[in-house]
Amino acid sequence: NNVGVSYPHAQYFVQVDDGLINDLINVNVYALTKMTKIVLPKMIEKKKGIIINVGSAAGVIPIGFFFFFP
């Protein structure tokens, strides 16, 4: 699984619009979890398969890091 969205530009979390937070959760958490739930029964039935979740550097480096600390 590889999915993800982020802020359109660097900003503090307190400034992020609630609609964007909902979008972030829907894409980054809900869609990933739902897709796993959809494909898992077939994998169990076939007794084979693998799910690999890929993260990004955004999970390690704070958004805007390079803008504030060059």
NUDODREN-570167 format. One line per field, with one value per residue (C-alpha): x, y, z; residue in one letter; residue number from 0. Coordinates in steps of 0.25 Angstrom, whole numbers, plus 2048, in hexadecimal, padded with zeros to 3 digits. Layout:
NUDODREN-570167
x <- c(X,...) .
y <- c(Y,...) .
z <- c(Z,...) .
rest <- c(A,...) .
nr <- c(NUM,...) .
END
This chain:
NUDODREN-570167
x <- c(800,805,7FC,7FD,7F9,7FF,7FD,7FE,809,810,807,805,7FB,7F2,7F1,7EC,7DE,7D5,7D1,7DF,7E1,7D5,7DB,7E9,7E2,7D9,7E5,7F0,7E9,7DB,7DE,7EA,7E3,7D7,7DF,7E6,7D9,7D4,7E0,7E3,7D8,7DD,7EC,7E7,7DF,7EB,7F4,7FE,801,807,803,80E,80B,815,817,81E,828,81D,81A,828,82B,821,81A,821,82E,837,830,833,840,849) .
y <- c(800,80E,819,827,835,841,850,858,861,861,866,863,858,862,86A,85E,85E,854,84F,84D,845,83C,83A,836,82C,827,824,821,818,814,811,809,801,7FF,7FA,7F0,7EB,7E9,7E1,7D9,7CE,7CA,7C9,7C0,7B8,7B6,7B4,7BE,7CD,7D8,7E6,7F0,7FE,809,815,822,82C,835,82B,82E,83C,847,84E,85B,856,85B,868,86B,864,865) .
z <- c(800,7FD,7FE,804,804,80C,80E,801,808,815,821,82F,833,83A,82D,825,821,826,818,815,821,81D,810,816,81E,813,80A,813,81D,818,80A,80D,818,80F,804,80D,812,803,7FF,80B,80A,7FC,802,80D,804,7FB,806,800,7FE,805,809,80A,80F,80A,811,80D,812,816,822,827,823,828,81D,81A,820,815,814,823,824,817) .
rest <- c(N,N,V,G,V,S,Y,P,H,A,Q,Y,F,V,Q,V,D,D,G,L,I,N,D,L,I,N,V,N,V,Y,A,L,T,K,M,T,K,I,V,L,P,K,M,I,E,K,K,K,G,I,I,I,N,V,G,S,A,A,G,V,I,P,I,G,F,F,F,F,F,P) .
nr <- c(0,1,2,3,4,5,6,7,8,9,10,11,12,13,14,15,16,17,18,19,20,21,22,23,24,25,26,27,28,29,30,31,32,33,34,35,36,37,38,39,40,41,42,43,44,45,46,47,48,49,50,51,52,53,54,55,56,57,58,59,60,61,62,63,64,65,66,67,68,69) .
END
